Amino acid sequence: SGYGVVAVPTSPGCHHVTCVTWRPRGSWGARLAQRFLGGGPQLRSPSGVVAGGAERFRLRTESSGSVRLSLGVLPRNLGRFGVAA
């Protein structure tokens, strides 16, 4: 498991995007427990990390792979939210 961010295309059609993911690294003991018990460290407030630019650079993280997404986009009312299609 991990966290990632990807931009959703605004043009209509089928799009294939790759989302690179990461996870908190945790202490040596937490990594050992993760190996045997599963799970792992989680962020307490994921929304706060994304909003606070300076705070996210203090995290110790490691790569957790990538996810390929196939997105079918049907743009509707995007102009109402300030998005140009």
C-alpha angles and dihedrals in degrees: 000000000000148000130269144162129215133173113243110225116243097206117094122256141053115320131186114208133171121222115202110213135205137181137202111272100219128190126307091261093049091052091050091050090047091055093053103028103028125226115078142195116329133193115256094216114014092180091057092054093053093047097046108066097186094045096057092060090063092064121102105222142169133201117265100185132260138284124217113216129195108204127190106204123200106176113212129164092352092142089062088064096043097258118134113215 
